[in-house]
Amino acid sequence: MLVEAPRANANEDNLQLIEIRVVPGERVEQGAILFVLETTKAAVEVEAPEAGVIGRLDVKIGDFVAVGSTLCEIVDENANAESGTASPASVAVNEIAITAKARKAASELGVDLADVSPSNGRIGEAEVRAAASRRSEVVAAGSDGTRSVVPSASMRRAVIIGGGGHAACLIDALDGSGYDILGCTDQALPAGHQVCGGISVIGTEESLERLLAEGARYAFIGIGGAQSSEARRAMFERALAMGFVLPPVIHPSAIVSKATRIGDGCHILAGASIGPRCTIGNNVIVNQGSIVCHDSIVQDNAHLTPGAILAGAVSVGAMTVVGMGATVLLGVQIGSGCLIHNGAHISANVGDNTIVDAQGRRHLR
């Protein structure tokens, strides 16, 4: 059965997807909430019309979807099985007023709205953040008298692939997000090496299949790349092929317009700012303090390094690296596979596979 985007407002033909609560292969009961979409006036929950297993999942968070378009497919795993009903927790949440900001915060922080205590019959952003704070503080006494963190049931097991500087930035961005980070994998660093915030290296890339089998469903590519995105691209594609889910990461201090589309595996780091009507492709890094103005497009596997500035309607091609402090003027198009040096000022279009140095000189890579 196909699950389609409903019409929530007679005057609006498109809705924005702000929350996805399922992944392919997950079994759901009839009435379970699959998606939360938003119009200019209200948020609407999309429930499972029948029990089954999620097959195709055709959308991602941030997408603008047309009324009647397919969101996912539910496959009947057993034609003779009776359809279930919504869980008591889901029913309880449906009876409480929940603001759109609360839903967005819950999605970003990995908080189950059923675990949030309402205030006067309403759940707002403050109640969600309070629930996230309480969860991060849950501890239990060990047999030796020490205290260790106990992940709540709503936390999601994850691994970071890579153990260097970018992995440390990811750990910082993911703090309090609801992911239970088991550790980092790295080909060069020894097991036990401390990366950041108590997270250490737990093995090499050869450990990934085992970690996936043990329930580490989510992965984050902790590989940066000051001059090339090739290693990052290869690892992103490998992790997807293995079956990991690679969600976007948005640091709490970053500013991202609701009218912008963020792709899978993107990392929007501390202090970054992305304006409205932008499109950020898959596996893109918008690094610390970078600015992407309105109507810009950054294609797959690109990297905007710290402090890079794109004016409005700029296009950056796949696999391109824009250096620290570089500026790109309004409407300029930069091709694929380019390297823009630190401090460069780009005022005219740049062809594919071009290096632009800080003095504006250009040559092919």
DRENZATI-30518 format. One record per residue (C-alpha): residue in three letters; x, y, z. Coordinates in steps of 0.02 Angstrom, whole numbers, plus 50000, padded with zeros to 5 digits. Layout:
BEGIN
ALAXYZ ...
***
This chain:
BEGIN
MET500005000050000 LEU500645017449955 VAL500575030950089 GLU500245047950010 ALA500405065950067 PRO498695072050126 ARG497875088650091 ALA497945098550252 ASN497485115750185 ALA496285119050042 ASN497395133049976 GLU499085124049982 ASP499645110649861 ASN501325107249944 LEU501875102650120 GLN503595101950200 LEU504155085750281 ILE504835090050454 GLU504925072850536 ILE505145054650481 ARG504825041650615 VAL505195025750517 VAL506575017850414 PRO506465004750274 GLY506224987350342 GLU505404993150504 ARG503764984850554 VAL502354996850599 GLU500624994750671 GLN499045002250598 GLY498855019950664 ALA500705022350702 ILE501335039650655 LEU502495038450505 PHE502785056650457 VAL502455074350515 LEU502165087250378 GLU501905105950393 THR500945119150297 THR501025137850327 LYS499615135950453 ALA499745118950538 ALA500685102750563 VAL499885086350512 GLU500305068550561 VAL500245054550433 GLU499755037750509 ALA499985020150443 PRO498355014850360 GLU498754996650397 ALA500054985950485 GLY501554980050386 VAL503374983250344 ILE504054999450273 GLY504664996050097 ARG505085010849986 LEU505425027250075 ASP505375040649942 VAL505675056450044 LYS506845064450169 ILE506725077950302 GLY506575095250226 ASP505755089550064 PHE504295099449996 VAL503025086349938 ALA501485088549831 VAL499775083349896 GLY499465065549838 SER501305061349808 THR502005045149879 LEU502905046050046 CYS503245027550071 GLU502585010150037 ILE501944998050169 VAL502174979750124 ASP501004966650197 GLU502184954350280 ASN500794941950314 ALA499154942850220 ASN498284933250359 ALA498934943850502 GLU497714955250587 SER498104973750576 GLY498634981350743 THR498094997650820 ALA499055012750876 SER500065010351035 PRO499435018551195 ALA500915030551189 SER500455036151013 VAL498635038651061 ALA499145048851213 VAL500255060151107 ASN498855062850980 GLU497715069651118 ILE498955083351165 ALA499245099651070 ILE501005099350998 THR501785114450915 ALA502735113450751 LYS504305119950837 ALA504145105950965 ARG504045092950828 LYS505575100050741 ALA506565100450904 ALA506035082550944 SER506635076750772 GLU508315085650790 LEU508615079650968 GLY507975061950944 VAL506615064051075 ASP505075053051073 LEU503585064751098 ALA502745051051200 ASP504125053651330 VAL503825072451344 SER502805079251489 PRO501535092151427 SER501225108851512 ASN499385113451527 GLY498925100751393 ARG500225107251270 ILE501965102051215 GLY503075116251156 GLU504915117451113 ALA505375120851295 GLU504555104551352 VAL505495094651218 ARG507175102151265 ALA506835098851449 ALA506485080551408 ALA508115079451309 SER509075087151455 ARG508315074951579 ARG508745060251468 SER510565065351450 GLU510705066051639 VAL510045048451672 VAL511375038851769 ALA511485022751866 ALA512675016752000 GLY513835002651948 SER514374988152058 ASP516014997252095 GLY515115012852152 THR515495022751994 ARG514115030851894 SER513875027451710 VAL512695034251579 VAL511165023651543 PRO510455027251370 SER508565029051369 ALA507475017851262 SER507245031651133 MET509105033751098 ARG509775027350932 ARG511395017450920 ALA512655025150803 VAL514475024450750 ILE515615038150683 ILE516745032750540 GLY518375041950565 GLY519245048050722 GLY520085064350675 GLY519605082650688 HIS517985081450591 ALA517425066850700 ALA517715077850853 CYS516635091450775 LEU515255078750745 ILE515315072650925 ASP515115090750980 ALA513655093550861 LEU512785077350913 ASP512885080751100 GLY511125079151171 SER510385073851004 GLY509775056851063 TYR511045046150972 ASP511965033151075 ILE513695034650997 LEU514595018251024 GLY516265025150965 CYS517305029150812 THR518135017950684 ASP519805023250611 GLN521125014650505 ALA522615023650582 LEU522165027250763 PRO522305013450896 ALA520805006550988 GLY520515016551146 HIS521145032851073 GLN520065046851146 VAL519265057351009 CYS518135069551103 GLY516865070251243 GLY517265052851310 ILE517035044651138 SER518495033751085 VAL519085023350938 ILE518315005850950 GLY519044997650795 THR519414999350609 GLU518224999850462 GLU518234980850466 SER517184982450625 LEU515734990850536 GLU514824975050480 ARG514874968350657 LEU514284984850732 LEU512844985450608 ALA512344967750653 GLU512404972350838 GLY511154986450814 ALA512185001650766 ARG510915006950636 TYR511565024650606 ALA513255030650543 PHE514075047650527 ILE515555050550412 GLY516885058450522 ILE518065061150376 GLY518375079050322 GLY519485084150179 ALA520305101150163 GLN520775098549980 SER519775083649918 SER518125075249960 GLU518575058649877 ALA518895048650036 ARG517315055450114 ARG516275051449958 ALA516935033549950 MET516555030350134 PHE514815038050121 GLU514375026649975 ARG515115011450062 ALA514125014650222 LEU512505016550123 ALA512835000350029 MET513124991350194 GLY511394996650254 PHE511775010850374 VAL510605025750389 LEU511585042150371 PRO510535056450442 PRO511005074750425 VAL511835083250576 ILE511435101250621 HIS512375109350765 PRO511195118050888 SER512055134650854 ALA511845133550665 ILE510455143650581 VAL509535134350443 SER507995141050355 LYS506455130150360 ALA506315133450173 THR507955124650135 ARG508225106550086 ILE509615096950175 GLY510195080450101 ASP510695063950183 GLY512325063650279 CYS512545082650277 HIS513475090850420 ILE512995108850463 LEU514245113550598 ALA514365126650735 GLY513935144450685 ALA513505140250505 SER512045149450423 ILE510975143850276 GLY509645155250205 PRO507965151350124 ARG507645141449965 CYS509365133449964 THR509705115549914 ILE511105106350003 GLY511495089549922 ASN511995073150003 ASN513575071250107 VAL513975089950107 ILE514955098650244 VAL514475116550284 ASN515865119450408 GLN516015131050557 GLY515505148950523 SER515115146350339 ILE513705156650261 VAL512585150850120 CYS511385164350063 HIS509665162349985 ASP509325151849830 SER511045143849827 ILE511405125849777 VAL512805115249849 GLN512925098449762 ASP513375081249829 ASN515015078449923 ALA515525096749919 HIS516405104850067 LEU516235122950121 THR517685124750242 PRO517635136450394 GLY517135154250355 ALA516725151850171 ILE515375163850109 LEU514185160849964 ALA513095175549911 GLY511345172649846 ALA510975160849700 VAL512725153549698 SER512975135849632 VAL514375124549694 GLY514665108349599 ALA514885090749666 MET516535086449750 THR517095104649754 VAL518025111649905 VAL517845130149946 GLY519265136050057 MET519255145550221 GLY518705163550206 ALA518375162250019 THR516955173049953 VAL515835169549803 LEU514825183649726 LEU512965183649686 GLY512445171349551 VAL514175163949518 GLN514265145749465 ILE515725134849520 GLY515905118249430 SER516205100649494 GLY517845094449564 CYS518555111949595 LEU519725117949732 ILE519505136049787 HIS520985141549893 ASN520835150150061 GLY520415168550045 ALA520005168049859 HIS518735180449793 ILE517665172549655 SER516745185149547 ALA516555175049384 ASN516005157349343 VAL517265143249369 GLY517325128149254 ASP517435109949311 ASN519035103149388 THR519825120249411 ILE520985126549548 VAL520815144949594 ASP522195151849704 ALA522075166449826 GLN522665178649691 GLY521295172849571 ARG522435163049454 ARG521615147649378 HIS522245131149310 LEU521565113649287 ARG521795100849425 
***
